């Protein structure tokens, strides 16, 4: 029973983490404006989520692996949008 509850909590955490990135991607696609998005933030987040994915793989924990892999994918998408829509993507304001 505890394993099922922990898996549910992990899936719920994944859903909230993924949901937090989607509005920013939608906004960037709609407005074609990413000036308010920090490239440093995205890079650090992608590295952190990638490391969590590797950890999940090493622990054979599918919830950690898949959840963080989705997060990596979405944040790479946001990074691509940052480069596509920003006038000076490498300059922080």
Buried (B, 14 or more C-beta within 10 A) or exposed (E): EEEEEEEEEBEEEBEEBBEEBEEBBEBBEEEEEBEEBEBEEBEEBBEBBBEBBBEBBEEEBEBBBBBBBBBBBBBBBBBEBBEEBBEEBEEEE
